[in-house]
Amino acid sequence: MANIAVFIERYTVTRSEEMGALMRFGQVAQRLGHRVDVLFRSDMYKIPQYQALFIRSLTDPLNAAYVASRMAQLHGLRVVDDPDSIIICCDKIHMYRLLQQAGVPIPQTAFLSEAQLTQRHARQLLKTLGNPLVLKAPHSSFSLYVERVSTPKEFIALGTRFLRRADRLVAQRFVRSQFDWRVGVLGGEALYVCQYTIPRNRWKIHTYNIEGRREIHGEVKGFELHKVNPKLLETAVKAANAIGKGLYGVDLKQTGDNEFVVIEVNDNPTIASGEEDQKAPHVYERIIRYLAGEWGPS
């Protein structure tokens, strides 16, 4: 029997779908003969008492979740998310460079310094990357600090605002679509597939944070793994492997019948009851077995 800790914050269970998923994890663990305890920030001192840690709160190197992850790693626990994955996925420039080195297809991308926030460079980027182009602050999540610009004036104004919280920016070709593919990958294998529908009259999945709460506007549609394009899964797994061997949510855009580009690799991906698990009821058992050391890379 494995003793597994699930680290959460108060905001983790504000949605019934999130609570439902946590309950399923507990039920599946019990059925498999394992024990799951929920730990809050005040309980972090208990982490060394467990064999594994599963983090279900916002991950960032400045958040309590990273402290919990690092503590678990130092005490030899199997941990999802691991500290290295948190650091990489919370820095888009680091993440995109790893994807480029691994030959993972991504939209045409440029990394910008403050000195490049000029009218001349803006005109050049709008010509080479396309108009509009997407600007991203490297340290962001839930589509915050990710916006489109169409003119040099917008480019400079938005870039200046984003540089208040970073020393570099990401500029990327805009890929128009009606949905994002999300492929969950665990231990180098595809775990689930779904589509996040982009709401009408918007260009991205509309998400925002209020005291740590994630709001999603748009249908989540699940797919069975064997019924989607194998190239989608292949691309997602290649992207996840460029980051590590933990649990990732890979966001992709489809650019042709058999072509996909990776928009982002997320550590700590959402798993909500009735959403990501629609066509993947096995997701809970796979994660529990991974944490218990019964499956996945050693």
C-alpha positions as CSV (number, residue, x, y, z in Angstrom):
1,M,0.0,0.0,0.0
2,A,1.2,3.5,-0.9
3,N,0.5,6.6,1.2
4,I,-0.2,9.4,-1.3
5,A,-0.5,13.0,-0.3
6,V,-2.5,15.5,-2.5
7,F,-1.5,19.1,-1.9
8,I,-4.2,21.6,-2.5
9,E,-5.0,25.2,-1.7
10,R,-8.4,26.5,-0.6
11,Y,-9.2,27.7,-4.2
12,T,-8.6,24.2,-5.6
13,V,-12.0,23.1,-4.7
14,T,-14.1,26.1,-5.6
15,R,-15.6,24.3,-8.6
16,S,-17.8,21.2,-8.2
17,E,-15.9,19.6,-11.2
18,E,-12.6,20.0,-9.3
19,M,-14.1,18.5,-6.1
20,G,-15.5,15.7,-8.1
21,A,-12.1,14.9,-9.6
22,L,-10.5,14.9,-6.1
23,M,-13.2,12.5,-4.8
24,R,-12.6,10.2,-7.8
25,F,-8.8,10.1,-7.0
26,G,-9.6,9.1,-3.5
27,Q,-12.1,6.5,-4.5
28,V,-9.8,4.9,-7.1
29,A,-6.8,4.9,-4.7
30,Q,-8.9,3.1,-2.1
31,R,-10.1,0.5,-4.6
32,L,-6.5,-0.1,-5.6
33,G,-5.4,-0.6,-2.0
34,H,-3.7,2.8,-1.5
35,R,-4.3,5.7,0.9
36,V,-4.8,9.3,-0.2
37,D,-4.6,12.2,2.3
38,V,-5.3,15.9,1.4
39,L,-2.7,18.3,2.7
40,F,-3.0,22.1,2.9
41,R,-0.2,24.6,3.2
42,S,-0.1,24.3,7.0
43,D,0.4,20.5,6.6
44,M,3.5,20.6,4.5
45,Y,5.7,19.4,7.3
46,K,3.9,16.0,7.0
47,I,5.2,15.5,3.4
48,P,8.1,13.3,4.4
49,Q,5.7,10.8,5.9
50,Y,4.4,9.8,2.4
51,Q,5.6,7.9,-0.6
52,A,4.2,10.2,-3.2
53,L,2.9,13.8,-3.6
54,F,0.3,14.9,-6.2
55,I,0.0,18.7,-6.5
56,R,-3.4,20.2,-7.3
57,S,-2.8,23.9,-6.9
58,L,-1.2,26.7,-8.9
59,T,2.4,25.9,-9.5
60,D,5.0,28.7,-9.7
61,P,8.5,28.9,-8.3
62,L,7.2,31.6,-5.9
63,N,4.1,29.6,-4.7
64,A,3.8,27.2,-1.8
65,A,3.2,24.4,-4.3
66,Y,6.8,24.7,-5.5
67,V,8.0,24.5,-1.9
68,A,5.9,21.3,-1.4
69,S,7.3,19.8,-4.6
70,R,10.9,20.6,-3.7
71,M,10.4,19.1,-0.2
72,A,9.0,16.0,-1.7
73,Q,11.8,15.6,-4.1
74,L,14.4,16.1,-1.4
75,H,12.8,13.3,0.7
76,G,12.7,10.9,-2.2
77,L,9.0,11.0,-2.9
78,R,7.6,10.4,-6.4
79,V,6.1,13.9,-7.1
80,V,3.8,15.3,-9.7
81,D,4.6,18.1,-10.6
82,D,8.3,17.8,-10.0
83,P,10.3,21.0,-9.3
84,D,12.2,21.0,-12.6
85,S,8.9,20.8,-14.6
86,I,7.5,23.7,-12.7
87,I,10.5,25.9,-13.3
88,I,10.6,25.0,-17.1
89,C,6.8,25.4,-17.7
90,C,6.6,28.6,-15.8
91,D,9.2,30.2,-18.1
92,K,7.9,30.2,-21.7
93,I,11.3,31.2,-23.2
94,H,13.0,28.2,-21.5
95,M,10.1,26.0,-22.6
96,Y,10.1,27.1,-26.2
97,R,13.8,26.7,-26.5
98,L,13.6,23.1,-25.3
99,L,10.8,22.5,-27.8
100,Q,12.9,24.0,-30.6
101,Q,15.9,21.9,-29.6
102,A,13.8,18.7,-29.7
103,G,12.4,19.5,-33.2
104,V,8.9,20.0,-31.9
105,P,6.7,22.1,-34.3
106,I,5.7,25.4,-32.8
107,P,4.4,28.6,-34.4
108,Q,7.1,30.9,-35.8
109,T,8.6,32.5,-32.7
110,A,10.9,35.3,-31.7
111,F,12.3,36.3,-28.3
112,L,12.5,40.0,-27.6
113,S,14.5,42.3,-25.3
114,E,13.6,45.8,-24.2
115,A,15.9,47.2,-26.8
116,Q,13.8,45.6,-29.6
117,L,10.6,47.4,-28.6
118,T,10.9,49.9,-31.5
119,Q,8.7,51.0,-34.4
120,R,11.1,49.5,-36.8
121,H,11.3,46.1,-35.2
122,A,7.6,46.0,-34.7
123,R,7.0,46.6,-38.5
124,Q,9.6,43.9,-39.2
125,L,7.9,41.3,-36.9
126,L,4.4,42.1,-38.2
127,K,5.7,41.4,-41.7
128,T,7.6,38.2,-40.9
129,L,5.4,36.7,-38.2
130,G,2.1,38.0,-39.6
131,N,-0.5,40.5,-38.6
132,P,-1.8,40.2,-35.9
133,L,1.0,38.7,-33.9
134,V,0.8,37.3,-30.3
135,L,2.9,38.8,-27.5
136,K,3.4,36.8,-24.3
137,A,5.1,37.5,-21.1
138,P,7.3,34.5,-20.2
139,H,6.0,34.1,-16.6
140,S,2.3,33.7,-17.0
141,S,-0.6,31.2,-16.9
142,F,-4.2,30.8,-17.8
143,S,-3.8,33.0,-20.9
144,L,-3.0,36.0,-18.7
145,Y,-0.4,38.3,-20.3
146,V,-1.0,36.8,-23.7
147,E,-2.4,39.3,-26.1
148,R,-2.6,40.2,-29.9
149,V,-1.2,43.3,-31.5
150,S,-1.8,44.6,-34.9
151,T,0.2,47.9,-35.1
152,P,3.6,49.1,-34.0
153,K,1.9,51.4,-31.5
154,E,0.1,48.4,-29.9
155,F,3.3,46.4,-30.0
156,I,5.3,49.0,-28.0
157,A,2.5,49.8,-25.5
158,L,1.8,46.1,-24.7
159,G,5.5,45.1,-24.7
160,T,6.3,47.9,-22.3
161,R,3.5,46.8,-19.9
162,F,4.6,43.2,-20.1
163,L,8.3,44.1,-19.5
164,R,7.3,45.4,-16.1
165,R,7.2,41.8,-14.9
166,A,9.9,40.3,-17.2
167,D,13.2,41.1,-18.9
168,R,12.3,39.3,-22.2
169,L,9.1,38.7,-24.2
170,V,7.8,36.1,-26.7
171,A,6.4,37.1,-30.0
172,Q,4.6,34.4,-32.0
173,R,2.7,33.9,-35.2
174,F,-1.0,33.9,-34.6
175,V,-2.7,30.6,-35.5
176,R,-6.4,31.1,-36.0
177,S,-8.7,28.2,-34.9
178,Q,-12.1,27.4,-33.3
179,F,-10.6,25.2,-30.6
180,D,-7.4,24.1,-29.0
181,W,-6.4,20.5,-28.7
182,R,-5.3,19.5,-25.2
183,V,-3.4,16.2,-24.8
184,G,-2.6,15.0,-21.3
185,V,0.7,13.1,-21.2
186,L,2.0,11.1,-18.2
187,G,5.3,9.4,-18.1
188,G,5.8,9.8,-21.8
189,E,2.4,8.3,-22.8
190,A,-0.8,10.0,-23.9
191,L,-3.3,10.0,-21.1
192,Y,-6.4,11.8,-22.5
193,V,-7.4,14.1,-25.3
194,C,-10.0,16.9,-25.4
195,Q,-10.8,20.1,-27.2
196,Y,-11.2,23.4,-25.5
197,T,-13.7,25.3,-27.6
198,I,-12.9,29.0,-28.2
199,P,-15.9,31.1,-27.3
200,R,-17.7,33.0,-30.1
201,N,-16.1,36.3,-31.0
202,R,-12.9,35.6,-29.1
203,W,-9.6,34.4,-30.3
204,K,-8.3,32.4,-27.3
205,I,-9.7,30.2,-24.5
206,H,-11.2,32.8,-22.2
207,T,-9.6,32.2,-18.8
208,Y,-8.8,34.4,-15.9
209,N,-7.7,34.2,-12.3
210,I,-9.6,35.6,-9.4
211,E,-7.9,34.7,-6.1
212,G,-6.5,31.6,-7.8
213,R,-9.7,30.5,-9.4
214,R,-9.7,29.4,-13.0
215,E,-12.8,30.2,-15.1
216,I,-13.2,28.5,-18.5
217,H,-15.8,29.7,-21.0
218,G,-16.4,27.3,-23.8
219,E,-17.3,23.6,-24.1
220,V,-14.8,20.9,-23.3
221,K,-15.2,18.0,-25.6
222,G,-13.5,14.7,-24.9
223,F,-12.1,12.2,-27.4
224,E,-11.0,8.6,-27.2
225,L,-7.3,8.2,-27.7
226,H,-7.6,5.6,-30.5
227,K,-10.0,7.9,-32.5
228,V,-7.8,10.9,-32.9
229,N,-5.1,11.5,-35.5
230,P,-2.0,9.6,-34.4
231,K,0.1,12.6,-35.4
232,L,-1.6,14.7,-32.8
233,L,-0.6,12.2,-30.1
234,E,2.9,11.9,-31.5
235,T,3.5,15.6,-31.5
236,A,2.1,16.1,-28.0
237,V,4.2,13.2,-26.5
238,K,7.3,14.6,-28.3
239,A,6.7,18.0,-26.7
240,A,6.1,16.5,-23.2
241,N,9.3,14.5,-23.5
242,A,11.2,17.6,-24.2
243,I,10.2,18.9,-20.8
244,G,10.4,15.7,-18.6
245,K,8.5,12.5,-17.7
246,G,5.8,13.9,-15.4
247,L,2.2,14.9,-16.0
248,Y,1.7,17.6,-18.7
249,G,-1.1,19.2,-20.6
250,V,0.0,19.9,-24.1
251,D,-1.9,22.6,-26.1
252,L,-1.9,22.3,-29.8
253,K,-3.4,24.0,-32.9
254,Q,-4.3,22.0,-36.0
255,T,-2.9,23.7,-39.1
256,G,-3.8,21.0,-41.7
257,D,-5.3,17.5,-42.0
258,N,-2.1,16.0,-40.6
259,E,-0.2,19.0,-39.2
260,F,-0.2,20.3,-35.6
261,V,1.9,23.0,-33.8
262,V,2.4,23.1,-30.1
263,I,1.3,26.3,-28.4
264,E,2.3,25.5,-24.9
265,V,3.3,22.7,-22.5
266,N,1.6,23.1,-19.1
267,D,2.7,21.4,-15.9
268,N,-0.1,20.7,-13.4
269,P,-2.9,20.4,-16.1
270,T,-6.5,20.7,-15.2
271,I,-8.3,17.4,-14.6
272,A,-12.0,18.1,-13.8
273,S,-14.8,15.7,-13.5
274,G,-16.9,15.6,-16.7
275,E,-14.3,17.5,-18.7
276,E,-10.8,16.1,-19.3
277,D,-12.0,12.7,-18.2
278,Q,-15.1,12.5,-20.5
279,K,-13.6,9.8,-22.7
280,A,-10.7,8.8,-20.4
281,P,-12.2,7.3,-17.2
282,H,-8.9,5.5,-16.7
283,V,-7.1,8.8,-16.0
284,Y,-7.5,8.5,-12.2
285,E,-6.2,4.9,-12.0
286,R,-3.2,5.7,-14.3
287,I,-2.2,8.6,-12.1
288,I,-2.6,6.7,-8.9
289,R,-0.6,3.8,-10.3
290,Y,2.1,6.2,-11.4
291,L,2.3,7.8,-8.0
292,A,2.4,4.5,-6.3
293,G,5.3,3.3,-8.5
294,E,3.3,0.6,-10.2
295,W,3.6,2.1,-13.6
296,G,5.7,4.6,-15.5
297,P,9.4,5.4,-15.6
298,S,11.4,4.6,-12.4
